[in-house]
């Protein structure tokens, strides 16, 4: 039997990478102020990077301590989250405190925004996350970035 050829080989990443609590704390501590809270939310909720980038304050219910994941951004297209369904996630006390403090200084509709209030770009989010890994002295396999935070939450 001959194996069929495909038009492109699927890249296999170390997609099961997750971080210890010590690694996670070091990563948050080493992160730039722009993405420190974004990393913390990713670690504590398992949200995808597109969902984090699209998260708006109207979808953060501080009173009920819930995050409503209704949108995700891919490149510049905002659509429903992967799977096509919205979901609500509980906030821990620590996460609630972080987002409450962040809400007091919010400059626009996005939770994770640039100082001018614009949604943070994927390029900037990746660059800052890689810099945080480097600053924390955490070695990561090539290709491992934001999705590893989701795996950390799940493990």
N, C-alpha and C positions, 0 to 999 in steps of 0.2 A: 504494500500500500504506500502510496505517495502522500506526504503531508501537504495539504493545500497551502499555497503562499498567500500571505495577506499583504495589503497595500502598505501597512505600517506596523511595525512591531510595537506591541503594548509595553510601555515602560513600567517596570516593576520597581516601586519604591519601598523603602522600609516602612510600610504603612502601619505596622503594628507597634511603632515606637511610642512609648509613653515615658513620662518623667516621674521620678520619685518626689515626695513632698519637699525634700531638701532642694532638689533641682528646680522645682516649681517656685519655691520661695526665692531662690537665688536669681532666677530669671526675672521675676517681678521686681525684685530689688535693683537689678541692673538695667531695667528698661528705661527708656526716655519717658519724660512726663506725658508725651503725646500718646503713647500706646500702653503705658503701665496698667491703666484700668481695663483696657481692651484685652490684654493678656489675662488679667485676673478674671474677667467675665468669661473668657474662653475656657479657662481652666475649671471654673466653678459651674458652668452650664453646659459645656459641650457644643456651644454654638459654632457654626462654620464661619470662616472668615467673611464670606459674602453676607451672611446674616448679621455679623457684628458691624460691618461697614454700612449696612443699610438701616441699622437700628436707630429709630427716631424717638424723641422724648415722648411723643403721643402714645408710644407702645410700651412705655415704662410706667407701671402702676406702683408707685412707691408706697401708697397707702395699703394696698393689698399684697405688697411684696411679690409682684409678679412681673416677668418680662414676657411680652406678647411678640412672638416671632411671626411676623406677617409678611415680611419682605426679605429679599436677598438681592444682592447686586453682583452681576457678572460682567466684568469690564465696565461698561457704562449703562447697561440694561438692568433696570429694576423690575423684578418679577416676584412671583410667589417663591417661598423656600423650596428646596429640593424635595421632591415628593408631592409638590403641589398643595400641601396643606399647612395651614397656620397651626401653631401650637403655643401653649403658655408654659412658662418655666418658673418655678419658685426661686426666690432670692434668699440666700442665707443672710444671717444678721450682718456678717462682715461685708458681703456684697451690697446689701441695702445701705450700709453706712457709707461705703465708697461712692455709690451712685447718688445718694442724697447730697453728699459734698460736691460731687461733680455737677449736679443739677443747679446748684447755687451760682456757679460761674459759667453756665452754658452760654454760648454765643450764637447758637443757631439751632435748627431742628434736629441735627444729628447728635447722638450721644458721643460718638467718637469722631471728632471733627478737628480740623486744623484751627489754628488761632483765629482765622478769619471766619470760622463757622461752616466751612465747606466739608463735605464728606471726605474722609481720609482716603487717599488713593491706595490701590493694591500695591503699587510699586513702593510707596512710602512705608506702608505697613510691613511689607516683607523686609525692606532694608533696615527698618528699626528693630524688627524681631531678630534678624540675623546679628545685628550689632549687640542686642541684649544677650544673645547666646554667647557671643564672643566675650563680652564684658564679664559675664558670669563664669567664663571658663568652661562652658558646657560644650563638649564635642557632639555634633549631631551628624548623622549620615547625610550624604548629599541628597538634596531633594526634600528633606524633612523640614517642615516649617509649621505653619498655623494648624494643619490638620493633626499634628501630634498633640496639640492641646486638647483636642476633641477625644483622642484616644486616652489621654491622661485622665480626663473626666470619667470615661467609661470603665477605667480599670481600678 
